[in-house]
């Protein structure tokens, strides 16, 4: 089944072969100097029109169908993310996690999403990840352009919390999100949310009420696994752009998120844990184990700076737990990273949502050597402390170096090296002091 789905996702790229015979006849490029990809894109964006209904069928950041008056618009998108690499550990970690060390390969994401827009006012989305059959992604209906309110969305979606979490996996600078993001964000849940912009899109705010239908271990992977509801959340986020110039080439982003989670969990209680910034392993170097709680408060602050090809981004997370049995523990974490585009591009910012979006190289990769795409180097430090009260889940420090090669806006190669150090963990498995080294690479294709 996965092989069939993989071939289906690769179909748009296979179409390149079909257009080779007519590429030289492109009227916009009589000299034939454009890359094959650019020629294919121009032909695909022009598309074809149904002679009977005059509907437009074309490809532009996805396969699209527009009715004659654009009262009906359909878009089909997909992505393939394939990872491979080596995870290694020192003697202490190898003793505690015997299956950690070795070569691993992972189909990180095999996703298909469909969006239907009616009269530019109503939007429906269904997205499924076929690489993780236990997870569901976005399934919602949205009302747009409501005066004074903006948009209202109902269904299964991400809660408005954390800049890195709300940035799509396909647009992240690193292969995986930072330690505290994976551990502390509420992830996707069923609910109703509202979002709008103010001050000429210099400010956004969003808020919602969500039924927590993730598993009791509702962090990380399990946050998107549906089980019986175990509580509900009130979540809000506000962002601002005190500095915005040159169409986003220079900007300063500030943000603040908050969620209160109502719980009444007994022995099968909450659990916080996170992988060492790699999906090549299921090992969690820090893990609180299960603990009882009546509720949790989470606060997140965001900072991002873009100055041409250089950017900085960081977030701080703080969590307070109402749990008499464990002494009302609190946990926290942070990350900070810097990136530099060696080829001169800059990170793209989506003002309507207060998040970063896809990178588009100034010049796509050409086999002839006329273009090399975009090259980005990045370095991130992240830290998480899951020791609080009677809970001793451990502390972890990660240092991640990354190199991204964007061949064009749809294909990217990623290389990450992760140095991870875990210590002071007592439950559910003691980890005194250990170090891991992870070398991993990803091929990403998006349409």
Phi, psi and omega per residue, in radians:
X1 nan -0.765 -3.124
X2 -1.124 -0.625 3.127
X3 -1.106 -0.717 3.115
X4 -1.115 -0.766 3.131
X5 -1.120 -0.670 3.128
X6 -1.087 -0.769 3.109
X7 -1.084 -0.673 3.122
X8 -1.103 -0.719 -3.122
X9 -1.224 -0.500 -3.118
X10 -1.432 -0.106 -3.057
X11 -0.940 -0.821 -3.137
X12 -1.020 -0.591 -3.135
X13 -1.333 -0.581 3.071
X14 -1.130 -0.458 3.136
X15 -1.109 -0.332 3.084
X16 -1.004 -0.648 -3.126
X17 -1.131 -0.628 -3.089
X18 -1.163 -0.626 -3.048
X19 -1.535 -0.037 -3.124
X20 -0.978 -0.823 -3.088
X21 -1.038 -0.561 -3.089
X22 -1.725 0.107 -3.033
X23 -1.141 -0.688 -3.061
X24 -1.221 -0.258 -3.101
X25 -1.622 0.222 -3.115
X26 -1.102 2.058 -3.103
X27 -1.141 -0.399 3.127
X28 -1.432 -0.133 -3.097
X29 -2.470 1.203 -3.046
X30 -1.112 -0.433 -3.137
X31 -1.496 -0.156 3.127
X32 1.224 0.507 -3.087
X33 -1.520 -0.296 -3.127
X34 -1.248 2.664 3.088
X35 -1.204 2.796 3.108
X36 -1.012 -0.677 3.141
X37 -1.082 -0.787 -3.126
X38 -1.125 -0.679 3.113
X39 -1.157 -0.740 3.115
X40 -1.111 -0.703 -3.136
X41 -1.080 -0.751 -3.116
X42 -1.124 -0.719 3.123
X43 -1.181 -0.687 -3.112
X44 -1.229 -0.649 3.133
X45 -1.198 -0.550 3.073
X46 -1.206 -0.725 3.041
X47 1.089 -2.731 3.137
X48 -2.370 2.766 3.097
X49 -2.091 2.395 3.084
X50 -1.150 2.101 -3.093
X51 -1.159 -0.340 -3.106
X52 -1.563 -0.976 -3.087
X53 -1.633 -0.240 -3.092
X54 1.120 0.525 3.023
X55 -1.387 2.599 -3.061
X56 -1.823 2.177 3.107
X57 -2.001 2.097 -3.052
X58 -2.757 3.048 3.130
X59 -2.131 2.117 3.047
X60 -2.680 1.796 -3.019
X61 0.923 0.689 -3.104
X62 2.339 2.842 3.078
X63 -1.390 2.286 -3.011
X64 -2.287 2.630 3.014
X65 -2.354 2.148 3.107
X66 -2.096 2.354 3.034
X67 -1.277 3.006 -3.032
X68 -1.020 -0.770 -3.140
X69 -1.706 0.145 -3.112
X70 1.039 0.473 3.020
X71 -1.333 -0.352 3.083
X72 -2.196 2.152 3.108
X73 -2.351 2.317 -3.112
X74 -2.230 2.394 3.116
X75 -2.344 2.354 3.096
X76 -2.081 2.128 3.132
X77 -2.163 2.759 3.084
X78 -2.671 2.892 3.082
X79 -2.646 2.593 3.034
X80 -2.258 2.176 3.080
X81 -2.188 1.983 3.120
X82 -2.002 2.216 -3.072
X83 -1.996 2.648 3.015
X84 -2.725 2.681 3.118
X85 2.894 -2.948 -3.064
X86 -2.184 2.330 3.044
X87 -1.986 2.199 -3.129
X88 -2.193 2.744 -3.087
X89 -2.494 2.674 3.038
X90 -1.320 3.136 -3.047
X91 -1.066 -0.661 -3.105
X92 -1.145 -0.825 3.127
X93 -1.221 -0.641 3.141
X94 -1.117 -0.545 3.083
X95 -1.209 -0.670 -3.098
X96 -1.438 -0.581 -3.111
X97 -2.217 1.546 -3.009
X98 -1.204 -0.375 -3.114
X99 -1.761 0.247 -3.083
X100 -1.354 -0.768 -2.987
X101 -1.383 2.426 3.063
X102 2.471 3.101 3.097
X103 -1.510 2.443 -3.086
X104 -2.465 2.645 3.057
X105 -2.365 2.513 -3.020
X106 -2.595 2.257 2.948
X107 -1.417 1.647 -2.972
X108 -1.171 -0.676 -3.086
X109 -2.704 2.288 3.023
X110 -2.385 1.543 -2.889
X111 -2.058 2.495 3.046
X112 -2.238 2.245 3.129
X113 -2.287 2.471 -3.137
X114 -2.201 2.298 3.137
X115 -2.187 2.221 3.108
X116 -2.036 2.190 3.138
X117 -2.039 2.261 -3.136
X118 -2.031 2.102 3.085
X119 0.951 0.454 3.111
X120 1.000 0.324 -3.109
X121 -2.125 -0.516 -3.103
X122 -2.104 2.327 -3.096
X123 -2.308 2.331 3.080
X124 -2.146 2.422 -3.126
X125 -2.366 2.411 3.009
X126 -2.298 2.182 3.125
X127 -2.349 2.315 -3.131
X128 -2.294 2.446 3.079
X129 -1.842 1.904 -3.063
X130 -1.414 -0.126 3.103
X131 -1.456 -0.299 3.130
X132 -2.330 1.578 -2.987
X133 -1.170 -0.263 3.136
X134 -1.438 -0.310 -3.061
X135 -1.660 2.603 2.906
X136 -2.141 2.678 -3.112
X137 -1.946 -2.422 -3.054
X138 -1.279 2.262 3.003
X139 -2.529 1.664 -3.017
X140 -2.612 2.921 2.989
X141 -2.145 2.429 -3.028
X142 -2.294 2.356 3.003
X143 -1.784 2.216 -3.004
X144 -1.981 2.798 3.010
X145 1.020 0.730 3.072
X146 -1.487 2.165 -3.109
X147 -0.946 2.336 3.092
X148 1.188 -0.215 -3.096
X149 -1.938 -0.608 -3.122
X150 1.583 -1.925 3.131
X151 -2.149 2.582 3.058
X152 -2.189 2.243 -3.082
X153 -2.156 2.381 3.102
X154 -2.279 2.299 3.133
X155 2.458 -2.649 -3.119
X156 -1.729 2.077 -3.005
X157 -2.728 2.975 3.018
X158 -1.276 2.416 2.999
X159 -1.263 2.583 -3.092
X160 -1.310 1.487 -3.046
X161 -2.666 2.067 3.011
X162 1.480 2.238 3.098
X163 -1.080 -0.829 -3.093
X164 -1.174 -0.660 3.133
X165 -1.147 -0.699 -3.089
X166 -1.377 -0.266 3.006
X167 -1.323 2.249 -3.082
X168 -1.028 2.585 3.096
X169 -0.956 -0.626 -3.101
X170 -1.221 -0.297 -3.067
X171 -1.913 0.089 -3.137
X172 -1.222 2.604 3.094
X173 -1.262 -0.639 3.132
X174 -1.883 2.887 -3.090
X175 -1.112 -0.621 -3.137
X176 -2.309 2.781 3.104
X177 -1.253 2.813 -3.064
X178 -1.215 2.852 -3.090
X179 -0.883 -0.963 -3.065
X180 -1.207 -0.501 3.098
X181 -1.104 -0.811 3.129
X182 -1.094 -0.609 -3.032
X183 -1.475 -0.619 -2.908
X184 -1.843 -0.343 -3.071
X185 -1.280 2.562 3.140
X186 -1.290 -0.302 3.097
X187 1.286 -2.612 -3.124
X188 -1.628 2.512 3.060
X189 -2.670 2.943 3.055
X190 -1.458 2.340 3.131
X191 3.137 -2.916 3.103
X192 -2.237 2.281 -3.131
X193 -2.358 2.787 3.120
X194 -2.313 2.463 3.129
X195 -2.531 2.483 3.092
X196 -2.660 3.005 3.084
X197 -2.097 2.721 3.122
X198 -2.362 2.889 3.006
X199 0.942 0.869 3.106
X200 1.017 0.811 3.121
X201 1.072 0.476 3.019
X202 -1.593 -0.066 -3.115
X203 -2.596 2.465 3.045
X204 -2.257 2.639 2.923
X205 -2.516 2.582 -3.123
X206 -2.523 2.574 3.100
X207 -2.667 2.733 -3.136
X208 -2.909 2.894 3.063
X209 -2.083 2.276 -2.994
X210 -2.337 2.460 3.013
X211 -1.574 2.122 -3.092
X212 -1.355 1.808 -3.117
X213 -1.915 0.162 3.020
X214 -1.249 2.944 3.124
X215 -1.157 2.978 3.133
X216 -1.048 -0.566 3.009
X217 -1.486 1.168 -2.882
X218 -1.518 0.743 3.045
X219 -2.201 2.793 3.092
X220 1.052 -2.354 -3.092
X221 -0.989 -0.767 -3.007
X222 -1.205 -0.212 -3.135
X223 -1.124 -0.300 -3.133
X224 -2.023 0.329 3.037
X225 -1.735 2.149 -3.069
X226 -1.383 2.294 3.030
X227 -2.479 -2.958 3.082
X228 -1.087 2.482 3.125
X229 -1.083 2.404 -3.141
X230 -2.215 0.378 3.124
X231 2.629 -3.048 3.096
X232 -2.533 2.790 -2.992
X233 -2.222 2.538 2.929
X234 -2.002 2.094 -2.995
X235 -2.293 2.475 3.138
X236 -2.557 2.660 3.113
X237 -2.567 2.439 3.073
X238 -2.318 2.421 3.113
X239 -2.295 2.762 3.108
X240 -2.543 2.700 3.100
X241 -2.123 1.439 3.112
X242 -1.145 -0.362 3.109
X243 -2.375 2.154 3.130
X244 -2.639 2.001 -3.091
X245 -2.427 2.796 2.991
X246 0.929 0.801 3.104
X247 0.967 0.638 3.063
X248 1.634 0.030 3.088
X249 -1.208 -0.402 3.066
X250 -2.369 2.178 -3.108
X251 -2.807 2.797 3.009
X252 -2.255 2.117 -3.131
X253 -1.901 2.322 3.029
X254 -2.206 2.498 -3.129
X255 -2.650 2.727 3.124
X256 -2.515 2.270 3.116
X257 -2.184 2.644 3.107
X258 -2.597 2.451 3.009
X259 -2.473 2.374 2.973
X260 -1.925 2.235 -3.075
X261 -1.999 2.056 3.126
X262 -1.509 2.142 -3.109
X263 -2.409 2.801 2.966
X264 -2.580 1.191 -2.984
X265 -1.759 2.248 3.120
X266 -1.571 -2.265 -3.065
X267 -1.093 -0.655 3.073
X268 -1.491 1.114 -2.950
X269 -1.590 -2.755 -3.098
X270 -1.316 2.780 3.103
X271 -2.608 2.339 3.096
X272 -2.006 2.294 3.120
X273 -2.863 2.878 -3.128
X274 -2.765 2.560 3.017
X275 -1.284 2.849 3.109
X276 -1.413 0.958 3.065
X277 1.009 0.684 3.081
X278 -2.706 2.416 3.050
X279 -1.715 0.210 3.067
X280 -1.389 -0.152 3.139
X281 -2.379 2.631 3.046
X282 -1.676 0.015 -3.115
X283 -1.250 2.370 3.011
X284 -1.954 2.000 -3.107
X285 -1.313 -0.379 3.029
X286 -2.194 2.429 -3.031
X287 -2.866 2.152 -3.132
X288 -1.342 -0.322 -2.913
X289 1.236 3.128 -3.107
X290 -1.358 2.421 3.051
X291 -2.501 2.590 -3.127
X292 -1.341 2.630 3.123
X293 -2.786 2.595 3.018
X294 -1.754 -0.206 -3.133
X295 2.994 2.830 -3.114
X296 -2.483 2.505 3.033
X297 -2.062 2.316 3.140
X298 -2.236 2.319 -3.137
X299 -2.179 2.393 -3.110
X300 -2.376 2.309 3.049
X301 -2.044 2.500 -3.022
X302 -2.168 2.543 3.046
X303 -2.546 2.298 3.059
X304 -2.529 2.393 3.134
X305 -2.257 2.266 3.052
X306 -2.141 2.195 3.075
X307 -2.340 1.520 -3.063
X308 1.107 -2.289 -3.099
X309 -1.274 -0.191 -3.105
X310 -1.736 2.463 3.085
X311 -2.559 2.676 3.010
X312 -2.220 2.552 3.059
X313 -2.614 2.394 3.113
X314 -2.677 2.718 3.089
X315 -2.525 2.602 3.066
X316 -2.111 2.345 -3.111
X317 -2.116 2.382 3.064
X318 -2.351 2.366 -3.104
X319 -2.294 2.326 3.111
X320 -2.087 2.287 -3.043
X321 -2.018 2.294 3.051
X322 -1.592 1.709 -3.051
X323 -2.657 1.718 3.141
X324 -1.088 -0.611 -3.079
X325 -1.160 -0.389 -3.133
X326 -2.082 0.237 3.058
X327 1.383 0.533 3.138
X328 0.816 1.112 -3.068
X329 -1.235 2.764 2.986
X330 -2.232 2.555 -3.124
X331 -2.287 2.769 3.141
X332 -2.703 2.948 3.104
X333 -2.973 2.950 3.114
X334 -2.766 2.858 2.970
X335 -2.577 2.741 3.073
X336 -2.605 2.285 3.070
X337 -2.431 2.732 3.044
X338 -2.193 2.566 3.111
X339 -2.408 2.693 -3.113
X340 -2.468 2.166 3.059
X341 -1.501 1.936 -3.106
X342 -1.211 -0.309 -3.117
X343 -1.800 0.104 2.984
X344 1.694 -0.090 3.123
X345 -1.233 3.120 3.049
X346 -2.472 2.772 3.121
X347 -1.185 2.400 -3.119
X348 -1.621 2.350 -3.062
X349 -2.003 2.325 -3.140
X350 -1.755 1.768 -3.025
X351 -1.152 -0.515 -3.099
X352 -1.191 -0.338 -3.117
X353 -2.152 -0.204 -3.122
X354 1.226 0.690 3.138
X355 -2.439 2.951 3.075
X356 -1.626 2.610 -3.068
X357 -2.215 -2.936 -2.938
X358 -1.115 2.517 3.067
X359 -1.507 2.362 3.079
X360 -2.095 1.951 -3.102
X361 -1.039 2.579 3.071
X362 -1.136 -0.564 3.123
X363 -2.499 2.111 -3.132
X364 -1.156 2.790 3.114
X365 -1.177 2.331 3.071
X366 -2.114 2.336 3.059
X367 -1.143 -0.384 3.132
X368 -1.298 -0.201 -3.109
X369 1.602 0.076 -3.138
X370 -1.361 -0.233 3.108
X371 -2.717 2.600 -3.062
X372 -2.154 0.144 -3.111
X373 1.321 -2.702 -3.132
X374 -2.061 2.487 -3.130
X375 -2.201 2.199 -3.089
X376 -2.215 2.276 3.048
X377 -1.934 2.469 -3.053
X378 -2.577 2.689 3.105
X379 -2.463 2.295 -3.089
X380 -2.295 2.432 2.969
X381 -2.005 2.326 3.082
X382 -2.410 2.642 -3.078
X383 -2.537 2.512 3.046
X384 -2.477 2.431 3.131
X385 -2.151 1.894 3.130
X386 -1.880 0.491 3.028
X387 -1.835 2.105 3.119
X388 -2.894 2.414 -3.102
X389 0.994 -2.301 3.123
X390 -1.535 0.013 -3.129
X391 -1.597 2.250 -3.130
X392 -2.199 1.288 -3.100
X393 -1.485 -0.185 3.076
X394 1.771 2.957 3.078
X395 -2.137 2.586 3.120
X396 -2.459 2.407 3.039
X397 -2.056 2.274 3.083
X398 -2.167 2.421 2.992
X399 -2.152 2.085 -3.039
X400 -2.129 2.211 3.047
X401 -1.876 2.362 -3.084
X402 -2.331 2.611 3.040
X403 -2.370 2.113 -3.118
X404 -1.992 2.303 3.074
X405 -2.068 1.907 3.123
X406 -1.612 1.803 3.124
X407 -1.190 -0.638 3.008
X408 -2.787 -2.956 -3.064
X409 -1.244 -0.204 -3.060
X410 -1.919 -0.364 -3.065
X411 -2.147 2.298 -3.131
X412 -2.479 2.466 2.984
X413 -1.910 2.331 -3.096
X414 -2.189 2.460 3.091
X415 -2.311 2.190 -3.130
X416 -2.255 2.432 2.931
X417 -2.071 2.214 -3.093
X418 -2.067 2.163 2.967
X419 -1.853 2.068 -3.060
X420 -2.158 2.351 3.110
X421 -2.216 2.152 3.137
X422 -2.043 2.533 -3.116
X423 -2.780 2.905 2.993
X424 1.047 0.586 3.094
X425 -1.798 2.340 -3.138
X426 -2.007 -0.511 -3.099
X427 -2.320 2.708 -0.200
X428 -1.341 -0.157 3.081
X429 -2.298 2.157 -3.095
X430 -1.106 2.367 3.017
X431 -2.353 1.904 -3.072
X432 -1.327 -0.977 -3.074
X433 -2.935 1.971 -3.104
X434 -2.561 2.749 -3.090
X435 -2.239 2.402 3.094
X436 -2.112 2.617 3.075
X437 -2.238 2.209 -3.086
X438 -2.236 2.199 3.039
X439 -2.018 2.140 -3.038
X440 -2.523 2.692 -3.135
X441 -2.412 2.734 -3.122
X442 -2.457 2.443 2.912
X443 -1.881 2.132 -3.105
X444 -2.070 2.218 3.062
X445 -2.241 2.253 -3.047
X446 -2.280 2.395 2.981
X447 -2.409 nan nan
